[in-house]
Amino acid sequence: MKIVRRSMVSAGMTGALFLLAAGVAAAQTAAAADNESTAASMKFLAAAIAMGLGSLGPALGIGMLGGKAMEALGRNPEAAGAIQTNMILAVAFAEAIGIYALVVAILIGFVF
């Protein structure tokens, strides 16, 4: 359970970071840009930051989950079914945060 909490905390921090990048993109479009290419380049830079930071937390969470699951399997091989089920569920939740980051990056790139 401690591993799941750590991955959720890292996913929450990642969510805050890519919302910050979305705010940067919105602020850039709200301000009067000198020319159209500057606004477009800042928009795609914000999308890149959102995707980069948005995938960092889930990647760390999934890595920690996999490592700790392998340690648990090494210590107690009889509990493989329960460990694998819980690990897959936690990885799916962490992966969802990465997908949210992708959606926000696409929205920044094409909508704003």
C-alpha positions in Angstrom: 0.0 0.0 0.0 3.0 2.3 0.7 4.1 1.9 -2.9 0.8 2.8 -4.3 0.7 6.0 -2.1 4.1 7.0 -3.4 3.1 6.6 -7.0 -0.1 8.5 -6.4 1.9 11.4 -4.8 4.3 11.5 -7.7 1.4 11.3 -10.1 -0.3 14.2 -8.3 2.9 16.3 -8.4 3.2 15.5 -12.1 -0.4 16.6 -12.7 0.4 20.0 -11.0 3.4 20.5 -13.1 1.7 19.9 -16.4 -1.2 22.2 -15.4 1.5 24.8 -14.7 2.8 24.3 -18.3 -0.8 24.7 -19.5 -1.1 27.9 -17.7 2.1 29.1 -19.4 0.6 28.4 -22.8 -2.6 30.2 -21.9 -0.7 33.2 -20.6 1.3 33.3 -23.8 -1.7 33.4 -26.0 -3.4 36.0 -23.7 -0.4 38.4 -24.0 0.1 40.3 -27.2 2.8 38.4 -29.1 5.2 40.3 -31.4 4.5 38.0 -34.3 2.7 34.9 -35.1 5.7 32.6 -35.1 6.7 33.6 -31.6 3.2 32.6 -30.3 3.3 29.4 -32.2 6.8 28.5 -31.0 5.9 29.2 -27.3 2.7 27.1 -27.7 4.7 24.1 -28.9 7.4 24.7 -26.2 4.6 24.6 -23.5 3.2 21.4 -25.0 6.7 19.9 -24.9 7.2 20.9 -21.3 3.7 19.6 -20.4 4.4 16.2 -22.0 8.0 15.9 -20.6 7.0 16.8 -17.0 3.7 14.9 -17.3 5.4 11.7 -18.2 8.2 12.0 -15.5 6.0 11.1 -12.5 4.3 8.1 -14.0 7.6 6.8 -15.3 9.1 7.0 -11.8 6.0 5.5 -10.3 5.9 2.6 -12.7 9.6 1.9 -12.2 9.2 1.8 -8.4 6.2 -0.4 -8.6 7.9 -2.9 -10.9 11.0 -3.0 -8.7 9.1 -3.4 -5.5 6.9 -6.1 -7.0 9.9 -8.1 -8.0 11.3 -7.8 -4.5 8.0 -9.0 -3.1 7.9 -11.9 -5.5 11.5 -12.8 -4.5 10.5 -12.9 -0.8 7.1 -14.6 -1.2 6.7 -16.5 -4.5 3.4 -18.1 -3.3 1.7 -14.7 -3.4 2.5 -14.1 -7.0 -1.2 -13.8 -8.1 -2.1 -11.1 -5.5 1.1 -9.2 -6.1 0.7 -9.2 -9.9 -3.0 -8.1 -9.7 -2.2 -5.2 -7.4 0.8 -4.2 -9.4 -1.1 -4.1 -12.7 -3.9 -2.0 -11.1 -1.4 0.5 -9.7 0.5 0.7 -13.0 -2.8 1.4 -14.8 -3.5 4.3 -12.5 -0.1 5.7 -13.0 -0.3 5.2 -16.7 -3.6 7.2 -16.8 -1.8 10.2 -15.4 0.7 10.0 -18.3 -2.3 9.8 -20.7 -3.7 13.0 -19.2 -0.4 14.7 -19.8 -0.6 13.6 -23.4 -4.1 15.0 -23.8 -3.1 18.3 -22.3 -0.1 18.6 -24.5 -2.2 17.9 -27.6 -4.8 20.5 -26.4 -2.0 23.1 -25.9 -0.6 22.3 -29.4 -3.8 22.4 -31.4 -6.5 24.3 -29.5 -4.9 27.2 -27.7 
